[in-house]
Amino acid sequence: MKEIIEFRYDVQLLIEGNEMDEDTIGDYIQNNIKGDSLLCVGDDELIKIHYHTNEPWDVLAYCATQGDIYDIIVENMQRQSEGLDG
């Protein structure tokens, strides 16, 4: 029987900007986009985001409002758990 993963997508990206606050960004993601395993670290010019969610597009859309996003990775962990390409 295959395991069902609650939050299917692993989203990782960098945000480059000015006067950013990792706590504000992390709080917004956690309070407005359902998911878990949030990592939001950096400084006022560069922040790394890692989050498990079923709405990766919401994470990308929000982060794009905070600065220039790049090094974007979205992996389907459900497929990976089944031995398929993620």
C-alpha positions as protocol buffer text, in pm:
chain_id: "A"
residue {
  index: 1
  type: MET
  ca { x: 0 y: 0 z: 0 }
}
residue {
  index: 2
  type: LYS
  ca { x: 144 y: 336 z: -98 }
}
residue {
  index: 3
  type: GLU
  ca { x: 200 y: 607 z: 159 }
}
residue {
  index: 4
  type: ILE
  ca { x: 0 y: 926 z: 106 }
}
residue {
  index: 5
  type: ILE
  ca { x: 205 y: 1237 z: 175 }
}
residue {
  index: 6
  type: GLU
  ca { x: 0 y: 1516 z: 332 }
}
residue {
  index: 7
  type: PHE
  ca { x: 193 y: 1798 z: 162 }
}
residue {
  index: 8
  type: ARG
  ca { x: 303 y: 1675 z: -178 }
}
residue {
  index: 9
  type: TYR
  ca { x: 537 y: 1946 z: -306 }
}
residue {
  index: 10
  type: ASP
  ca { x: 880 y: 2042 z: -175 }
}
residue {
  index: 11
  type: VAL
  ca { x: 936 y: 2406 z: -273 }
}
residue {
  index: 12
  type: GLN
  ca { x: 1280 y: 2564 z: -254 }
}
residue {
  index: 13
  type: LEU
  ca { x: 1392 y: 2903 z: -378 }
}
residue {
  index: 14
  type: LEU
  ca { x: 1598 y: 3211 z: -311 }
}
residue {
  index: 15
  type: ILE
  ca { x: 1460 y: 3565 z: -281 }
}
residue {
  index: 16
  type: GLU
  ca { x: 1691 y: 3857 z: -349 }
}
residue {
  index: 17
  type: GLY
  ca { x: 1576 y: 4203 z: -249 }
}
residue {
  index: 18
  type: ASN
  ca { x: 1624 y: 4497 z: -17 }
}
residue {
  index: 19
  type: GLU
  ca { x: 1522 y: 4541 z: 345 }
}
residue {
  index: 20
  type: MET
  ca { x: 1355 y: 4199 z: 361 }
}
residue {
  index: 21
  type: ASP
  ca { x: 1269 y: 4040 z: 695 }
}
residue {
  index: 22
  type: GLU
  ca { x: 1287 y: 3661 z: 722 }
}
residue {
  index: 23
  type: ASP
  ca { x: 1048 y: 3654 z: 1019 }
}
residue {
  index: 24
  type: THR
  ca { x: 782 y: 3853 z: 832 }
}
residue {
  index: 25
  type: ILE
  ca { x: 814 y: 3638 z: 522 }
}
residue {
  index: 26
  type: GLY
  ca { x: 815 y: 3314 z: 721 }
}
residue {
  index: 27
  type: ASP
  ca { x: 515 y: 3421 z: 928 }
}
residue {
  index: 28
  type: TYR
  ca { x: 317 y: 3511 z: 616 }
}
residue {
  index: 29
  type: ILE
  ca { x: 389 y: 3175 z: 451 }
}
residue {
  index: 30
  type: GLN
  ca { x: 308 y: 2978 z: 764 }
}
residue {
  index: 31
  type: ASN
  ca { x: -14 y: 3170 z: 837 }
}
residue {
  index: 32
  type: ASN
  ca { x: -149 y: 3193 z: 482 }
}
residue {
  index: 33
  type: ILE
  ca { x: -28 y: 2891 z: 285 }
}
residue {
  index: 34
  type: LYS
  ca { x: -108 y: 2548 z: 427 }
}
residue {
  index: 35
  type: GLY
  ca { x: 199 y: 2328 z: 466 }
}
residue {
  index: 36
  type: ASP
  ca { x: 482 y: 2223 z: 694 }
}
residue {
  index: 37
  type: SER
  ca { x: 860 y: 2198 z: 734 }
}
residue {
  index: 38
  type: LEU
  ca { x: 917 y: 2571 z: 674 }
}
residue {
  index: 39
  type: LEU
  ca { x: 1274 y: 2695 z: 655 }
}
residue {
  index: 40
  type: CYS
  ca { x: 1311 y: 3069 z: 601 }
}
residue {
  index: 41
  type: VAL
  ca { x: 1664 y: 3195 z: 662 }
}
residue {
  index: 42
  type: GLY
  ca { x: 1882 y: 3476 z: 541 }
}
residue {
  index: 43
  type: ASP
  ca { x: 1936 y: 3845 z: 581 }
}
residue {
  index: 44
  type: ASP
  ca { x: 1780 y: 4165 z: 449 }
}
residue {
  index: 45
  type: GLU
  ca { x: 1911 y: 4102 z: 94 }
}
residue {
  index: 46
  type: LEU
  ca { x: 1891 y: 3724 z: 40 }
}
residue {
  index: 47
  type: ILE
  ca { x: 1649 y: 3470 z: 188 }
}
residue {
  index: 48
  type: LYS
  ca { x: 1629 y: 3093 z: 134 }
}
residue {
  index: 49
  type: ILE
  ca { x: 1282 y: 2935 z: 144 }
}
residue {
  index: 50
  type: HIS
  ca { x: 1208 y: 2564 z: 185 }
}
residue {
  index: 51
  type: TYR
  ca { x: 845 y: 2456 z: 237 }
}
residue {
  index: 52
  type: HIS
  ca { x: 623 y: 2151 z: 191 }
}
residue {
  index: 53
  type: THR
  ca { x: 280 y: 2239 z: 55 }
}
residue {
  index: 54
  type: ASN
  ca { x: 9 y: 2139 z: -189 }
}
residue {
  index: 55
  type: GLU
  ca { x: 2 y: 2493 z: -334 }
}
residue {
  index: 56
  type: PRO
  ca { x: 356 y: 2563 z: -458 }
}
residue {
  index: 57
  type: TRP
  ca { x: 225 y: 2834 z: -691 }
}
residue {
  index: 58
  type: ASP
  ca { x: 103 y: 3032 z: -388 }
}
residue {
  index: 59
  type: VAL
  ca { x: 451 y: 3022 z: -234 }
}
residue {
  index: 60
  type: LEU
  ca { x: 607 y: 3138 z: -561 }
}
residue {
  index: 61
  type: ALA
  ca { x: 349 y: 3413 z: -615 }
}
residue {
  index: 62
  type: TYR
  ca { x: 397 y: 3552 z: -263 }
}
residue {
  index: 63
  type: CYS
  ca { x: 776 y: 3532 z: -270 }
}
residue {
  index: 64
  type: ALA
  ca { x: 781 y: 3712 z: -605 }
}
residue {
  index: 65
  type: THR
  ca { x: 616 y: 4010 z: -434 }
}
residue {
  index: 66
  type: GLN
  ca { x: 907 y: 4025 z: -188 }
}
residue {
  index: 67
  type: GLY
  ca { x: 1195 y: 4038 z: -436 }
}
residue {
  index: 68
  type: ASP
  ca { x: 1356 y: 3863 z: -731 }
}
residue {
  index: 69
  type: ILE
  ca { x: 1307 y: 3485 z: -702 }
}
residue {
  index: 70
  type: TYR
  ca { x: 1549 y: 3233 z: -853 }
}
residue {
  index: 71
  type: ASP
  ca { x: 1705 y: 2887 z: -807 }
}
residue {
  index: 72
  type: ILE
  ca { x: 1347 y: 2758 z: -792 }
}
residue {
  index: 73
  type: ILE
  ca { x: 1294 y: 2388 z: -727 }
}
residue {
  index: 74
  type: VAL
  ca { x: 953 y: 2225 z: -697 }
}
residue {
  index: 75
  type: GLU
  ca { x: 962 y: 1850 z: -641 }
}
residue {
  index: 76
  type: ASN
  ca { x: 668 y: 1613 z: -617 }
}
residue {
  index: 77
  type: MET
  ca { x: 749 y: 1409 z: -306 }
}
residue {
  index: 78
  type: GLN
  ca { x: 451 y: 1175 z: -363 }
}
residue {
  index: 79
  type: ARG
  ca { x: 600 y: 1063 z: -694 }
}
residue {
  index: 80
  type: GLN
  ca { x: 944 y: 1030 z: -534 }
}
residue {
  index: 81
  type: SER
  ca { x: 803 y: 807 z: -258 }
}
residue {
  index: 82
  type: GLU
  ca { x: 663 y: 581 z: -531 }
}
residue {
  index: 83
  type: GLY
  ca { x: 1006 y: 550 z: -697 }
}
residue {
  index: 84
  type: LEU
  ca { x: 922 y: 787 z: -983 }
}
residue {
  index: 85
  type: ASP
  ca { x: 1092 y: 1109 z: -1093 }
}
residue {
  index: 86
  type: GLY
  ca { x: 981 y: 1394 z: -870 }
}
